[in-house]
Amino acid sequence: MNLLKIFTVSVALLFFAATLSAQDNNDALNGISARVLFLDYYTPNGLSGTKITNGLEIAYVRDLGSNFGLGVPFKVGVANVGGSTEKSTLFSFDLTGRYYFSPAGNKLRPWLFAGGGLVFEDLNDNNFQIPIGAGFNYQVGESSAFSLQAEYRKSTADNRDNFQVGVGWHFILRPDPEIQRLRNQDSDGDGLSDADDQCPTEAGPAATFGCPDSDNDGVPNAIDECPLEAGPVKFDGCPDTDQDGLPDHKDKCPIVAGPKKLDGCPETAPADKDGDGVPDDRDECPDEAGTAAYNGCPAPEKTVDPKPTPPTQPQQPVAQPTPPAANSLDSDGDGLTNAVDECPDVAGPIELKGCPDTDGDGLRDKEDNCPTEAGPKERNGCPPKDSDNDGILDENDECPNAAGPASTNGCPDTDGDGITDAKDQCPNEAGKVATKGCPDTDLDSVPDKDDNCPDKAGLPQFGGCPDSDGDGIPDDKDQCPNEPGSAARQGCPHKDSDGDGILDDDDKCPNIKGSITAQGCPDKDGDGIEDKDDKCPDEAGPASRQGCPHKDSDGDGILDDDDKCPGLKGSITAQGCPDRDGDGVEDAKDKCPDEAGPRDREGCPRKDTDGDGILDEEDQCPNLAGSLTAGGCPDADGDGVKDSEDKCPQAFGTFNGCPDTDGDGVHDGMDECPLQAGPAAAKGCPDRDGDSFPDISDKCPDEAGTNQGCPDLKPEEKKVLADAARAVQFETGKATLKAESYAILDKVAEIVKKYPRYNLSIEGYTDNVGNKTSNLQLSEERAKSCYEYLRARGVPMEKMKYKGFGEANPIADNSTPEGREKNRRVEFVLYLK
């Protein structure tokens, strides 16, 4: 129970702090994490052995501010619980709070977390566990990150404490950018953002969610049946003067309460002496029948239509009773003495205290705003007028001389957009208030006529084009529209990608941390030369030496810059390289490093090692005495050809050192018949027919030919023999020749007889269908049939032989009918005896 109390208090405090942090944050991010788990139930419980098992985790993560977050992970896995050798299947549901060390948007975002959850073992047993741990996300894409988390889980049950490590991926669920834009925009300037404003282009109070409410009764004009008279919501914005539950426009007695069944009139009529329907206590003329419009007083003689057209003739005054004659006490003769007559010089009725009422509407002329037109008292004596005949009385008509709808208070609205033509900059095209009556396709409060991006919501200062990153540079001119930056950088941010304190603009190596002396590139020795150009990156040196210091590494008195062998002590005559014999040729290039010699002899002295009178440099065999004619090499037969190249080293000769005994131009070393003259083509042997085959190996020594010295068959004759293999046909399964085979066999007979030095081999074959022994016998019988036919055509039997080979040597695939047909053949092969 103590663990539960600690958990409850910790989570409550964490969530309270997170809620305070998130109050002003409209950009909270959601995310989904997926990880592979590695579980250890042995080590935390002091059990011997190490058994790491696996599981999977899916978690929902919600940011509650820049530094706080909420996690709801679900896990499933297997583990050896309580030291058991058998694995149990585990399911867990947690609720965790997070503290982030950096805000959303950072590439690396580490956190600490704590929480609690239920763990089920094989869906039978369960225990409560408190996880405490840390993790981080490393962002690798706009909405994805590598995720690593480690935690220790304290359990309320025995031997159930455990370690868990999870590796996987985190997916960021970003807010809709359009909602973000609307949240930051107030098109109608009414103090509500467009995202929360139900009428974003028309100003209105928060009570009606930003929609207009002309009578301020809390009912927006769009659903207010009486938009110019305040009334409660339950009556759709209409007043109920007598509060009898019926709004005035449905109440036949709007100023006297009554039940609905009597249409708002009382069951017992109040006192009404003149019977005009206006109770005496509200009747200004209780003894004279009148109308409610005139508070119970009679209307003037000439009644006025509720929606009259202006009269073409002046209203005629009501006839007055003939007054008494004027006298000194009653100057105007209206029956009232001057002492009580409020208009002693102008005759008027007694009830009006002697003042005239020209139009007879009950109002004295001096108090009547329209003394010649009868009108009710509440209208100051003026009749209701609708000068422009638009159904709106002039007193309510903001444009009494130009017809217009009620929605614009009687002023003209040609395009019907609710904006008067006088205030509408596009009177012939419907628009919004925010754009002064002009169309605004993308609803960005910039009229299309002035909008450079009419199909994309933007800002007025950018001609209606969007600025997604809010850097003051419109997207169409911003090279980094999703990252705020300066105008000087065309909307891109100042960056220091490698974190070396040098902005990328000034950093020659923006992705590799470096020093300011090397313009942002790595410079380990700090000599101002970047490492890639520094020949001595670990030792400071001047630029003139490509970053290397002045050195004499081998201590030979010659600086490394001038020393060809800076790591080996040497002499100045050999440019700092070793020179043992002091001849000025460095030992590495001195072929005689211990004997002085000139450079043109590569450091060697002039020598005649073999003592043959020829200097070694000119002696092709400096260690073997020889003759000058053989380049200083041995020449036993003295023919000027050194023995190593003389094909006949013991016999004097002029042909590569060999003699030509038979004088045929082929030296004895290559002449296969050195005592008989013959052409080189026949390797020096006689060739009577001149076909380059020596007579000794020429099977036709007196007849030129290309086949072992004999004439070869012509191409067309070879084709006849090849075609014969396919053209010779037999009765099925027999060795009997078909008649169509005779023509080709006759041609074969002619060819064999034409070449008497050739013999003929007749070879029969079958396919692999049937018995092998039978096929072998059939192939030989067919070959014999061809043999007998050719014999009958005059081919000597001693020039022919035949044999059957059965299924052997197939020339095609026996698995197909076509292949088997090609394999059933008799081949005719001519060969020399």
Sequence and secondary structure as in RCSB ss.txt:
>XXXX:A:sequence
MNLLKIFTVSVALLFFAATLSAQDNNDALNGISARVLFLDYYTPNGLSGTKITNGLEIAYVRDLGSNFGLGVPFK
VGVANVGGSTEKSTLFSFDLTGRYYFSPAGNKLRPWLFAGGGLVFEDLNDNNFQIPIGAGFNYQVGESSAFSLQA
EYRKSTADNRDNFQVGVGWHFILRPDPEIQRLRNQDSDGDGLSDADDQCPTEAGPAATFGCPDSDNDGVPNAIDE
CPLEAGPVKFDGCPDTDQDGLPDHKDKCPIVAGPKKLDGCPETAPADKDGDGVPDDRDECPDEAGTAAYNGCPAP
EKTVDPKPTPPTQPQQPVAQPTPPAANSLDSDGDGLTNAVDECPDVAGPIELKGCPDTDGDGLRDKEDNCPTEAG
PKERNGCPPKDSDNDGILDENDECPNAAGPASTNGCPDTDGDGITDAKDQCPNEAGKVATKGCPDTDLDSVPDKD
DNCPDKAGLPQFGGCPDSDGDGIPDDKDQCPNEPGSAARQGCPHKDSDGDGILDDDDKCPNIKGSITAQGCPDKD
GDGIEDKDDKCPDEAGPASRQGCPHKDSDGDGILDDDDKCPGLKGSITAQGCPDRDGDGVEDAKDKCPDEAGPRD
REGCPRKDTDGDGILDEEDQCPNLAGSLTAGGCPDADGDGVKDSEDKCPQAFGTFNGCPDTDGDGVHDGMDECPL
QAGPAAAKGCPDRDGDSFPDISDKCPDEAGTNQGCPDLKPEEKKVLADAARAVQFETGKATLKAESYAILDKVAE
IVKKYPRYNLSIEGYTDNVGNKTSNLQLSEERAKSCYEYLRARGVPMEKMKYKGFGEANPIADNSTPEGREKNRR
VEFVLYLK
>XXXX:A:secstr
 HHHHHHHHHHHHHHHHHHHHHTT S   EEEEEEEEEEESSGGGT SS  EEEEEEEEEEEE SSSEEEEEEEE
EEEE GGG SS EEEEEEEEEEEEESS TT SEEEEEEEEEEEEEETTTEEEEEEEEEEEEEEEEETTEEEEEEE
EEEEESSTT  EEEEEEEEEEEE   HHHHHHHT  TT SSS TTT SSTTS   GGGTT   TT SSS GGG S
STTS   GGGTT   TT SSS GGG SSTTS   GGGTT  SS    TT SSS GGG SSTTS   GGGTTS   
SS   SS    SS              SSSTT SSS TTT SSTTS   GGGTT   TT SSS GGG SSTTS  
 GGGTT     TT SSS TTT SSTTS   GGGTTS  TT SSS TTT SSTTS   GGGTT   TT SSS GGG
 SSTTS   GGGTT   TT SSS GGG SSTTS   GGGTT     TT SSS GGG SSTTS   GGGTTS  TT
 SSS GGG SSTTS   GGGTT     TT SSS TTT SSTTS   GGGTTS  TT SSS GGG SSTTS   GG
GTT     TT SSS TTT SSTTS  BTTTTTB  TT SSS TTT SSTTS  SBTTB  TT SSS TTT SSTT
S   GGGTTS  TT SSS TTT SSTTS  SBTTB    HHHHHHHHHHHHH  B TTS  B GGGHHHHHHHHH
HHHH TTEEEEEEEE  SSS HHHHHHHHHHHHHHHHHHHHHTT  GGGEEEEE TT S SS TTSHHHHHHHSE
EEEEEEE 
